[in-house]
Amino acid sequence: MTGIKQDQMIDGLFGIGGFLADGNGDGYVDDLRARIVLDGEPDPELWAAVLDLAARLGVETAGLSLPLVDDDPGPDTLPIVVRAGDADRPEYRPDGWRGRPAVIVEGAGAASTLARAGAGANGEARPRSERPARLDLLELFETGGLLLDADGDGAPDGTRLCVLIPAELPSAVGRALVDFAARLGMESGGVDLPVASTGSLPEGSVPLRLELRPGEPARLSAREQPDGAALEAAGDPAALAALFSLLAEQWP
């Protein structure tokens, strides 16, 4: 299959019956069919790209069934198999995972391309509004928090989060961050990529820094800094994973 045909195939998956689901048959997307299967442990760059992909998937739906990362997705899902590699594009394969259709993503470049695929993609970098001076943790998923209202119509149409991926990210924490990124996308009418980075911070974005502190309880803090608000999550990896799962599933 040529590259052009593959691109068209991938673009077409951003619809009901592809990555998206209409559970009640009313013609509107209310869940995701896509499930991310991790074939091996991602490196930091691949984790960052997977978080971008999760946010993009989230923005396409009005509802989420979590977790998004699933080692054994059910027969009604479409697996996105993520593994190390240097491909610059994802590939749809009719027998790509355990003899069933799947999208194969080999490396951060392919994951980033998939996050920006389809007619509804809003992955181009754009100036973000000024970073807020402070954050209220109860307003994370509002325009006063991690969401943007770029056109001033009162509805969120972008995001300002950027998770700074550390050199070593425990799998449980990474998987929970994937759900957090998907929830962020679902709450907005658009997503500003990247939502995660291993290096520089996009201008105007709110950084989320992670500190692994074995044996300590998890805590999420909003910090006021000279250049604007920042988030810090610190604690034992298992506790941090539980914290981000809670934020993704139950936070206001």
Buried (B, 14 or more C-beta within 10 A) or exposed (E): EEEEEBBEBBBBBBBBEBBBBBEEEEEEBBBBBBBBBBBEEBBBBBBBBBBBBBBBBBBBBEEBBBBBBBEEBEEEBBBBBBBEBEBEBBBBBEEBBEEBBBBBBBBBBBBBBBBBBBEEBBBEEBEBEEBBEEBEEEBBBBBEBBBBBBEEEEEBBBBBBBBBBBEEBBBBBBBBBBBBBBBBBBBBBBBBBBBBBBEEBBEBBBBBBBEBBEEEEBBBEBEEEEEBBBBBBBBBBEBBBBBBBBBBBEBE
